[in-house]
């Protein structure tokens, strides 16, 4: 089958119906899937809340998780999903609020019952509101340092004064007066008006048949309160803009140029057609193709990266943002970039072969859908419902008309906003909510410049006859495993996954090798992402590690292009690898990316090696890899690229933990405290791991409740079982706006002490039930191609035998309360070592520095 041809099943659309109470339901059946997903959208968001109480809609999103008429907090959706190894979240946008979760397929009904009950019958107890307000305030403080949030707030200041996008919407301690009767009346009134059947849409995705999914929706959701659908008020006009040139100071991150566009399409184009057109244009704007907008600006050294996102979308209005990163902070540079964008838009409008691009877009959409799991599909089709119903792949006539209208409006000077961000200090800007340091500036024109643009080239991964992979002289140990039998054929005629690493000699500067690799695979990474293939690179110890997930027949093409770039990088990449970007993400996320530093300390910048020295190091590299779901032909094509070794992939003896307490200061420049505590297993045998997995399972909900809800340390609180390099163990993670790292650690230590009493009170039946649930989750992980590949690769990295999973299942079945207490004591005494990564120094001399 040529790569560009798509199995017809991948274009399958959900079955959409409406219940008698007005609830819109979409059902998508994925036979054989091990997981199921739910998405519920409430047609109301921050712009629908009373203006007197900014953040009320977001606050209500938090509150519904705090117990409902049918389920107490410890039996509610959050605890239920965490307990069965699923995922759950929610999001409040300008004109809608989404709730979504993914659970084992056989738990779909229980999850839906909890979700519907919490949305329609929340307790909204005032004491719980007071506690949760502190969590929302902690989130507000964290978001006040988030570059994306501040950029959106700044652009709002350019819109007309009456537009709600310019208003504060997140909520904090001051805007949510829980104690006031008027606020309570507004909160309950908002809930009654919008959290009812006619205002909701439900998407169910799972292995059940469409009729079974519809029957489930009828049984659970038919009792929803029903009243007339509330017509959301139209937004104030986006034009005329108050300001079109702004400069903002940011504490962290590289300088950027932000180009906003205030777009208003005619009503006939404002539905699904506009959504299609926005997605279509974003695809070509961010293309890494030679001669495209990004490649040309990067070659001219005007920027390094480009992202496009929709900041606001409702009815006929859209606020589109193009973000150019790593730029010169000058006004002149921003003017040149803005002029280049306009020149490219004019070129694309005049020269694009729309028929060919629409066909390529249809194929790209199909591959994207093929790669999505149940939760991502549920969210994708929820957006389709919002646009009036699912649309076929490609562009409809309405979508094509919307593309031309968008291109025309993007070129209208009156619709553009130019924002430059950097470290230059400027005065405070008067605004409610998030504090800005910003000034308005006079517009600057760019000198005339001739650009040589090219239309986006075709994705090389869709070539019918791709070029053969280069022959490499490197040694490789490759292992191939079939996809689990439970992987649904409809999801890809084989979804696959691959994990591998390039192992280098000691002494080579891994940080430089990673930069070279990132520079040389950037285009390939973008081509892969365009088709739904996830390609990630990281540096671990003395090796570059990679992981891929997506349709297996695409993964072969990605790897054939990837290996030469990793092992024989171009001279340009060796000479021009760019330094890493300054981090502007949340502190806790920065720490999670750097967690391997707890074993060995941070990667230090060493003396630069010459190109000849680097090339000599590459020639000595060897490859290890494990693939799942690849065809025999694909396996053979990849093996022919290497001097493959006859012995299978070998695992080394399990790494033993180091006892003691180790503290690594990540030296992050941020305003909040963040801390990760990783506690490795005291031994690598299956019995020890079984007990620690059960401990993590039992800690998880209690840890979240104690540190987030009771102590209100912050909204970023997590506990779970993890593997870091070769070590397995339990990870505790907390970010707090007011507690120091020392105080966070103290709360974790107290939590562990209290758990001794809780564990001692458990019955053997409760332990057996928890063990059975852990066994079920492990079996479920082995039923997904991506999860199975991850499981097998982690076994290899940990040096564990193939027999370990079976031994682990037996050990879980035999685990007792005595075993849990014994291992809990070992954890509390740091017998396997405690490893802390935090954004502060060690609190006392008990802590050593990793070596």
N, C-alpha and C positions, 0 to 999 in steps of 0.2 A: 504494500500500500504506500503510495507516495506520501511524503510527510504532510503535504498541504491538504490532503483529503481528510475529512472528519467523519467518524462514525455518526450515523444519524441520531443515535440515542443521546449524543452529547448536546444536541440542540433541544432536547425534551424540555417542555415548559410545565409549570405546575398547573394543576386543575384548580380553577378559582370559582368559588361559590359564595353566597351570602345567606347567613342564617336568618330565621324569622325575626330575631331581635335586632337585625341590622349589622351584625358583626360580619366583616369580610374575611374569608378564610381561603388560603392557598395551600394545596397539598402537593408535595413532590415525593414520589416513591423511589427509593434507591435499594432495590432488592440485594440482599446480602450484606448491607452496611452494618457494622457493629455499633454505630452510634446514631443518635437521633438529635435533632435540634429544633428549638422553638425561637421564633422572633415575634414579639408583639410591639406594635407601634401605636402610641397615643398621639392623635392629631392635635397636639398642643405642646408648646414649648415656652421658652423664656419670653418671647415677644407677646405671648398671650396672657401672661401673669399681670396682676394689678401693678401699675407703675409705682405705687407707694411702697411696694415690698420687692425690691430687686432680689432675685435668687429664689423666689418662692417655688417655682417649678422645679429647679434643681434640688431644693431642700426636700420637696415631696418625693422626688425620685429616691433620695436616701431613706426617707421615713418608711416607705412601704415595705422595706426589708426588715423592719423591726417588729414583726409579729402581726398576725391577722386573726380574724374571728375563728378561722378553722385550724390555724397552726401557730403555736408559740414560736419564739425566735429560734430555740434550739431544734425545732422540727420544721422550720420554714425552708424556703427555697435555697438560701445561701448555705445553710448547714447541710441540707439534703444533697445538693450538687457537690459540695466539697467532700462529703462522706462517700459518695460513689465515684470519686475521681473525675468528675466532669469540670466544666468551667461555666461561669456565670458573670454577667456584667450588665451595666445599663449606661445610657448616655442621654443627656438633655441637650437638645439643639435649639435653634431659634424658634422653629415652628413645629417641632415634634419631639417626642421622648421615646427612646427605644429600650426594651428589655429583652435580653436574649440569653440562651443557655444551651449547652450541649451535654448530653448524658448518655449512658448505655441505652441501647435501643429498647431494652425491656423495662426501662424506668421512665419512659416518655410520659405515660399517663400520670404517674405520681408527680413528676416535675410540672406538668401542665396544670394539674389541680392546685398545686402550691402557688404557681405564678398567677393564675387567675384569681385565686382567693386573696393574695396579698395586694393585687392591683385594685380589686373592687371592695375589699372589706378590711383595710388596714386599721390597726388599733389607734394610731396617732396619739398615743398617750403623751401628756405634756412633759412628764419627767424624762421620757425617752427623747422627746424633742430637744430638751435642754442639753442632754448629753450629745446628741447628734449634731446640734448646732456647733459644738466645739470641733467636731470632726470636719464639718463644712468650712469652718474658719481656718483650720489647719490646711485644708486643701486650697483655700483662697491664698494663704501665705505662700504655699509652694508654687501655685500658678502665677503669683506675682513676680516670680523670677524666671518664668518660662518665656523664651524668646517668641515663640509662635503666638502665645496669648497676648503679649505686649504689642506685637506687630498688628494683630487683629484689632486690638483696642485703639492703636494709633490710627489705623485706616478709618475706623469709625468716626474719628474726629474730623475727617474730611467730608463726610456725608452731611446732607441737610440736617439741621438741628432737630427736626421732628421725627427722624427715622430711628426706630428702636435699636438698630445695630450700633448706634452711637452710645447707647445707654449701658450701664453696668448690669450684668446678668448673672454673675457667678454666686453672689450672696456671701455674707459674712456675719459676724456677731452683731454688727450695728444695724444691718438691713433686715434682720429676721427677729423681730421682737416677740418671741414666743409667749411671753407673759401677758401680752395685750389681747383683750377680748376681740378687738377689731381684726388683729392679725389672724386669730384662730377662725374667725368667721370667714375671712378671705381664703384661708387655706382649705377649709372644709368645702367652701363654695366652689373653689377651683376644682377640687377632686370630684364633687358631684357633677359638675358641668361636663368635664372632659373624660373622666375615667368610667365610661359607660359604653355599651356595645356599639352604638352607631359611630362612636368616635375612635374605635379600635380597629386594627387589622391584624390578623394572625397568620403566620406561616409555619407549617409543620413539615419537616423533612425527616424521613426515616425509612427503614426497610419494609415497613408495613405497606399494604396496598393503599391506593387512594381512598377506597371506600372505608377501610379500617381507620385511616387517619381522619376522614370526615366524620365517621361515627364517634371517634374520640372527641373531636371538637364539639360535636352536638351534645354529648353527654356532659362535658365539663363546662362548656361556655354558653350553653343555651339559657342558663339561669342568670346570666349577666343582666344588670339593670339596663333598661332600654328607655331611651327618650329620643326626641328629634335630634338629628345631627346639628351640631353647633357650627355655624359658618364663621370661620376665622376672619377677623378684620383684615382688609387689604393694607399693605404697608404704605407708608408715606413715600412720595417719589424719591428716587435716588439722585435726581438732578434738580437744580444746579448744585455742583460741588462747592463746598465752602472754601476748600483749600486743595491745591494740586501738587504742592512741593513741600515736603516735610523732612526734617532731620531728627533722629532719635538716638539717645545715648543708651547703650546696653552694657551691663557689667561684664558679661561673658560672651564668648563666641566671636567668630570672625566678622568683619564688616560685611554688609550685604546691601543689595539694592532690591527693593520691593516695588513691583509695578502692579497697582490695582486697577481694575476696570469695572465701572458701574454700568451694567448691561440691563436693558429693559426690552423684552421681545413682545411683539404683538400677541394678543391672546390666543390666536389660532395656532401659534408655534410654542406656547408656553408650557405644554405638558410633557409627554414622553419625548416629543421631538427635540425639545431643548435639552433634556437629559442625554439623549443620544448624541446630539451635536457637541455638547461639552466634552463628553468622553472621547469622541472622535478627534476633536481638535487637540485635546491634551496629549493624546497619543503621539501626534506628529510634532507638537511643540517641543516635547522633552526627548525626542528621538536623538540617539547618539550617532546617527548616520553622518558620514563625511559630507561636508557642505551644508549641514543643517544648522539651525540656530545655535545650539549648544556647542557643537564641535567647532564652529567658526569663531564664536566668542572665546572659547577656551584657547584656540590656536592664536588668537590675537592678544592673549593674556589679559582679557577683561574680566573673566570669571572662571571658576572651576566647576561649579555645579548649578543646576537649574531644577527647581521643583514647581509644579503647577497644582493648585488646589482651589476648590470652590469654598469660599468663606461663608457665603450666604446664598440660599436658594429658596425662593418661595414665589408661587404663582408666576408672574411674568418677570420677576427680578432675579438677578444673579450678581454677586460680587466675586469676580475671578481674580486670583492673585498669582503672579509669576515671581518667584523668589530666586535671585541670583546670589550665590554665596562666594566667599573669598574674593572680594572685589577691592579696588582702590576706593577709599572712603570719600574721595573728592566729589563735589557736585558735577564737575566736568565729566568724570568717569560715568556717573549715573546717567548723564545726558547722552553720552555715546551709546550706552547700552539701550536706553529707551529708543533712540533713533534707529539702532540696529533692529530692534524688535519690530518697529513700524515698517522698516524696509523689508524684513522677512515676511511680514504679514501681507504686504502688497505683492511681493513675489509669489507667495503661496496662492493668494487669491487669483492671480492672473495666470499662473503656469500649472497649477495642480491638475493632474489627470484624475478627476474625481471618481470616475467609474472604476479605475484600477485601484484607487485607494479604498473605496468602499468595499471592494471584493477582498482586499487584504485585511481590512478591518473586520470583516465577517469571519475570516479564518482565525484571526487573532482572538476574537471574542470566543470562538468555539474552543480553542485550546485553553483559554483562561477558565472557562466553565468546567472543562474536563478535569482541571487540577484542583478544583475547590472541594473541600470537605463539607459535611452536613451543615455546620454552623455558618460557614462562609456562604453557602448556597442559600440558606434561610435569609441571611441579611441581604444578599444580592436581590433575591426575588421580593423582599420587602420593599426595596427601593423601586422595583418594577410596579408593585401595587400602587405606590404613591404617585407614580406617573400616569395612572389610569389603567394599568394592567400590563402583564408581560408583553414584550414586543419581540418579534423575530430577530434573529441575528442580523447584523449589518445596520443599514440606515433605511428607515421608511422614507416615503416622499416628504413627509412632514419634517423628518430629521434632516434631510438634505436641504430643504428650504431654510431650516434653522441654522445650518452651518453657514450658508451665505449671509444670512442676516447678522450672525455673530461676527463674522469676519469684517463686515462693513462697520459694525459698531466698535469693534476693537480698534479701528483706525480713526475714530473720531476723537480729536484732541480734548473735547469737553468731558469725555468719559474717563480719562486716565488720572491716576494718583501716583505720584512718585515719592517713595519714602527711602531715605538712606539711613542705615543703622551703623553704628560704630562706637568706638571708645571715647570719642571727643565729648567732653562734658558740656552739657547745655542746661538751660534753666528748666525748672519744673513747669509742667503744663497742667492747667486746672482741669481736672476731670474727677468724676466720682468713681469709687472702686479702686481699680489698679492705678498706681502712681506712675506717671510718665515723666521722663525728662526729654523734652521735645521743643522744637521751634519750627515756625513756618519760614520758608525761604522763598526768594524770588526765583522764578523759573529761569533756567539756563539752556540755551540752545547749543547743540553739538555742531561742530564743523561738518561740512559735506564729506561723505566718505563712500567710496565705491566698495560694495560687498559682492562677493562671488558665491551666490547661493546655489544649492542643488536640492532637488526634491528628495524626500526620504527614500532611501534604497530599501529593497525588500529584505526581510529578515533572513539571514543566511541559514538559519535552522529550519526554514521551510523549503529549502531547495529540494527539488525532486531527486537530483543526482549530486549529493554533496561530495566535495573533494575528499579523497582518502586521507585518513589521519597520518600525520608525519611519523616516520620511523624514528624511534628514540633509542639511544643506547643504554638506557638506565635499567637497572634491575627492578623487578616488581613482583610482589606477592599479592595476587588477586584471588578473592573468594567470591563465589556466586551462590546465592540462595534463591529458591523460588518464592514468589509472592505468597503470602498466607492464603489458604483456600477461601477464607471468608471475604477477601477483597472483592467488592462488587464489580462484575465485568463491565457494567454500564458506566462505571466511573473512569474508564480509560482504556479498556482492552489492554490494560495494564498500567496502573500507577506503579511507579518504582521509586527507589531511593538509593543513594550511593554515599558512602563515607570513605574518606581516604586521607592520607597524609604523605607529604614529601619530607623525608628525614635527612637532615644535613649534619655535617661534621661539627663537633664542638668548636666553639670559637667564632663561628660565623654570626654576624649581627642580625639576629632574627627580626628585629624591628625594621631594619633596612630591607630584608628579604620580603617582609610582608608589604612594605610600601611599594616595592617593585612589582610584586604580584598584583596588588590592587590597581596599580596604574595600567598594567598590561592586560588585565581581564575586564576592565571597566566596561568596554563596549560589549563584550560577550555577556557580561552580567546583565546589562540592560536588555540585550536581545532575548536572553533567557527569561527575564522577568516579564517582558512583553507577552510571552506565551504562557505565563503562569508557572514557570520553572524557578524554583527558589535556589539560588547559588550563594553560599556563604563561605568566606575565608576568615581564618583566625590564626594567630601564632601561639603555639603551646610548646614550652620547653625548647627543644632543638628542631621542631618541625612546623611546617605549614599544614594546617588542617583544613579540609574542605568538606562540605555537605551539600547534596543536591536532592531535591524532591520534585516530583512532577510525573507527567506521562513518560513511561520507560523508553518509548521509541524516540522521544525528544532528548532524553538524558544521554543516549549514545552519541548523538551529534554534538551535544554540549561538551562531553568529555573528550571527544576527538579534537575539538578546537581548544579545549582548556589545557590539556597536559603539555603541549609544546610551549604555551605561554608561561606555565609555572616552572618548567624545567629548562627551557631554552628561551628566556625572555629577550625581547628586542634590545638593541643597543640604546634606543631612545628611552625605553623604560628604565634601563640601568643607569642612564645618565641623568634622567629628569624626574625620578620618583619624587613625588611631593611629600612634604612633611605632613604628619597627621593633623587633622582639624582640631581646633580648640573645642572642647566639649561644652555644649550648652544644654544638655539634657538634665533631667532630675538627678540629684546626687545619688539616690538609691540605684538608679539604672546605670549610672557610670560605675558604681561599685560592682554591680552584678557582672558587667562586662569584664571587669578587672579581677574577678574573684580568684582565678588561678594564681594570682600573685601571693596568695596566702601560703603557697608552697614554693618558696624560693625568692620572694621579694619582687619588686618591680623590674621591668626590663629597662636597663640603663642604656643611654645613648653612648656608644663606643666610638672609637676613631673610624672614620670612613674608610672603606676598602676601595681599592682601585677596581675598574671594570674587569681587568684580567684576573684579579684575586677572586672576585665574585663569580666569574665564569668557571674558574677552577673548582670552587665550592659546589656549583650546580652540577658539574660533571660527576661528582662523587655522591650525589644524592641518590637515595633509593626510595621506592614507592611501596606503600601498603594500601590496600583498598578492599572494600566489601560492598557488593551490590545486591540489591533485592529486586526481583521482577524483570530482569533483563532476559531477552530472547537468546538462544544459543548463537544466532548470527551476530547479535550485538556484543555478546561476550567475546566471540572470536575476533571481531573487528578491533576491540579495545586491547585484547591480549597481543595482537600482532604489532602494536606500537612499542612493545617493550621486550626486553630479554627476560621473559617470565621464568620464575624459578619453579621447579617441579613440586617442591614441598608446599603444602597449604599454608594459609596465614597462621602464624604461630603466636601464641600468647605467652608473655613472660610470667614468671612467678608473681603472685599478688604483692604489691608494694605494702610494706608494713607501716602502720602509723607511728608518728613520733609523739611520745607523751610530753606533756608540758603545755604552757600557755604562750602563744605567739601573737604579736600585735603588729600589723602593718599600717602605717599612716599613709593614706592615699594622697594627702596634700591637695585636696580639692578646694578651690576658692569659691565657697558658696555660703549662704546665710543660714542653712539648716544643718542639723546634725544627722548623719546617716551612719549606720553600723550593720555589718554582716558578721554573724558568728557561725562558723562552720565547725561542726563536731564530727570528726571521722570515726568510723567504726573501730572498736578496739581489736577486732580480728576479722579476717576475710571469709570465715566459714559461713555456710548457709544458715545455721542456727542463729548466729549472731545477727546476720543481716535480717532474718525474719523478725526477730525481736525489735530491731531498730526501725524497720518499716512500720511495724505496729505502733511503736512509740510515736513516730512522726504522724501517723494517722490519728492517734488519740490526742496528741498535742495540738493539732492544727486549729480546730474550732475554738478550743479553750484559749489558745494563745491570741487569736484574733479578738475574741471577746474581751479578754483581760487587758491587753495593751492598747487596743484601738477604742473599744467602747467604754470600758470601765475607767481606765487611766487616761484615756483621750490623749495619748502621746502623739498621734498624727493619723493621717489616713493611709499611709504606706506601711502596712504591717503584714508580715508573711512568715510562715513556718512550713517546711516540707522536706521530704527525702530527696537528696540530690547526689550527683557524682561530679567531683571536681578533679580534673586530670584522672589519675588512677585511683583516687580515693572516693569511697562512698560514705555518706553520712547524713546528718541532719543540719539543715540551714535555717537560721533565724535571721530575719531582715526587718529593720525598722528605720524610718526617717521621721524626725520630729522637729517642729518649729521652735520648741521651747526647752526640751530636755537635752542635756549634753550627752555625748557618747558614753561617758562614765555612768550617768544616770540610766541610760537605756540598758547598758550591760547589767546594772544592779537590778533593774526590773526583770530582766531575763533570768537572772540567778534566783530571784525570789519566786518567779513563776515555776522554775524547775523544782524548787523545794516544796512548793504547794502540791505539785503533781505527784509527789511521793504518796501523800495521803489519798489522793484520788485514785491512783493506780492500786493501792492496797485495798480499796473498797470495792474494786471490780469483782464480779462473780466470774467463775470459770466459763460460764455460758456466754457472758459479755465478751470475754477475750476470744472465745471460739468464733463468735459472730463477727468480730472485727477481723480476725484472721481469714475467715471465709470471704469477707468483702475484699481484703487485700489480694487474695488469690484470684478472685474474679477480675479485679482490675488488671492484674498482671496478664491473665489470659486474654483480656480484651486488647491490651497493648500489642500482644503478639498477633492480633487479627488484622492489623493495619500495616501496609507496606512500609510507610514512613516510621511508625513506632517500632515495628519489628526490626528494621534496619538499625535504628538507634539503639535498641536493646542489645543486639548482637555486637555492634561496634563498641558499645560501652563495656561489654563483657571482655572484648579483646583488649581495650585500653587498661582495664582493671587487672588483666592477667588471669582471668577466671576461665575454667574449662567449659566446654559446651554442655556438660552435664549439670552445670550450676543451676539453671532455671528449674529443672526437675527437682533437684535437691532442695531448692528454696520452697517450692510448693509443699514438699513433704515436711519441711521444718515449720512452715506456717501452720500446718494442720496439727503439729505436735506442741506448739508454743503454749506455755502456761503463764499464769499470773506471776509465779515465782521467777520465771525467765524474764518477764518484763521488768519486775522490780530490780533484779540483779543488773540488767543492762542499763536501766535508768540510773542506778547508783554509779555505774562505771562512767556513764556520760557526765553526770554531775561532778565526778571527781577528775574529769579531764584525762581519763586513762588512755584515750586515743588521741589526746591533744585537743586544745581549743585554738582555733585560728580566727582571728579577728581582722577584718579590713574595715577601716573607718576613716572619716575625714578629720581626724584629730590624733594627737599623740597618745601613747599609752598612759593610763591614769596612775600607775604605780609600778614598782620594781618587780612585781610578780610576773610581768610580761617580758618576753624576749622578742628579738627581731628575727624574722625568718631568714635562713641562710641558704 
